[in-house]
Amino acid sequence: MQGIVSLLDEEHQHKVERIWAELSSSFGVRGVYITPFPHFSYHVAKQYDEQKLAAILALFAANTAPFSIRTSGLGIFTATNPILFIPIVRNLELSLLHTAICPEAESVAQGAVEYYNPAQWMPHITIGQSDITGDNLPAIVAWLNQQPLGWEIKISSIGTIYAKGSKQYLGPQYELTGQQ
């Protein structure tokens, strides 16, 4: 899988990494390290035409000013192995950027994931996945409930994350340089 993402600023990257480390040491949760870069995704697909996507993202970056997002609380995508996340509050700038990116991404994607289309998109920062179960979920949620998860995060780039085998890698990242 590949994704179009924004990485978190350094302060919030470290906050997420500290949460991941505590979930690993206290609860044995390590599945989040599948994608070891604190981020949120705009679009995910099985594969993109990388050259065309690079041109699209470079253009968006040149025409998009850095902006801020807010997070609020804790969320759970329910499944046999629930996914824990920090929800991102959608604002006008974020929604407009996402709505503009999606059709462009779709035009160069194969196997796009439906959850990322504008009508369904729920922006979030994943903090636990794969190895969370009904047995460890209550203790994890109790601990996370005590953590401050209401953040304001400066977003200053857009880029890609991609998989090769079982590992994830950062693809090209483009600084947002547009004017407000």
N, C-alpha and C positions, 0 to 999 in steps of 0.2 A: 504494500500500500504506500501511497504518497499523499502528502497533504500540503496545502497552502496555509501558512501559519504566521502568527506574530509571536516572537519570543518576548518574555517578560523583561522588564528593566532589571538591573543588577540586584537592587534591594529585594525585589519580589522573587527573583530567581532563587536567591539565598533562602528566603522564607519558605518557599515550596520545597527546596532541597532539605531544609531542616525538618519539615513535616515528613517527607519521604524517609529520612534517616530515622526519625522516631518511630514511624510505622514499621520500619524494618526491624529495629532493635527491640521494640517493646511488644510487637504483635506478629512478627515474622512475615510481614507483608512486603513483597519485593516485586510484584508484577508490574508496578508502575515504571520500573526501570526498563521496560520494553522500549519505551520512548523516553530517553533520559534527559530531555531538554524541556524545562518548564515553558509552556506555550499554551495558546489556544488556536483552534483550527477554524478557518473560513470554509474550506472545501477539502474533501478527501476523495480519492479515486484509486482504482487499481493501478493506473498508469497515466502519465501525461506525455504529450509531445514536449520534451524538455526545452528545445530551442524556442518553440512558439510560446511556451509558458514563461520562459525567461523574459522574452520581449514584452509580454503582457504585464508581468509583475514590475519590470523596470518602468514602464509607462505609468502604472498606478502609483508607484513610489514617487515618481517625479511630480505627480499631480496631487498628491495627498500630503497634507500637513500632519506632523505629529499630533497625537490626540491622547486623551486620558480615558481610561475605563474605570469602572468601580466594580468591586466584587461584594457579595453579600451572602454570608452564611455557608451552609453545607447542603449539598444535593446528593441524591442517590438515584442512579439509573438501576431499576430493579431487573434482576435476572438470577439465574442459578448462582452465578458469582457476581454480586452487585458491583457497580462501579461508583466510587466516591469522587465527588468533584466540588470545586468552589464555583458557584454560579457567577457569571458576569452579567451585570445589569445592562441590557441593551439601551444604547442612547442613539440619538439621531446620526452622529458621525459614524458610529460603528455599523448601524443598520444600513446607511447609505453605501458605505464601502462594501459591505458584504453583498448587498443587492447588485451592485455594479460588477463585482468580481465574479459572481456565480455564472452568469451566461458566458462570460469570456472563458472561464475555467472549463465549463461544460463543452465548449467548442474544441478544446484540445485534450479532453479527458476520455479515457476508456474505463468503464466500470465505476462511474461516480456513485458515491454513497448518498442515498436519498436524505438521510438525516441532516445533511448540510444545505439542502435547498432552503431558500428564504422563508417559506411558510412553516418549516419544521425546525429550523436552526435554533439551537439552544447553546449560546456560547458558554464555554466553561474551561476550567483548568483541572485536568484529571490529577487526583492525588492518591488514588488507590484503584487497582483493577486486577483481574485474573485470579488472585489467590485470596480474595475476601469471601467468606462463607457465612452462613447463618450462625455458625458457632462463634466466630471472632467479631462479627459485625457490631453487636451491642457494646462491647468494650471499646472498640475503635471509635464508634460514634460518641460514646460518653467522653472519651479523651478529646476528640476533635471539637466537641461542644464547648470545651473550656479554652479553645484557642481563638485569638482574635483573627477573624477571616474577612473583615470589612476593610478592604484596601482601596487606594486610588493608585493606579498604575499608569505610567507614561508609556505609550506605544510609539516607537520611533522607527520600526522596520517591518517589512513583510518579506517572506521568503518561503522556502520549502524544507520539508523533512521527507526523507525517503528510506525505504528498506532495501537491504541487500541480505538475502538469507534471513537469519533471525535477528540481525542487528539493524539499528536505525542510525541514520546519518543526517547531518545538516546539509542541505543543499544551499544554493546561492541565497544570500540575504540582501535586501535592498533597503537603504535608508530612506525614510519618508522625508522628502525635501520640498514638497509643495507649500504654497503660502495659504494662510488662513483667510 
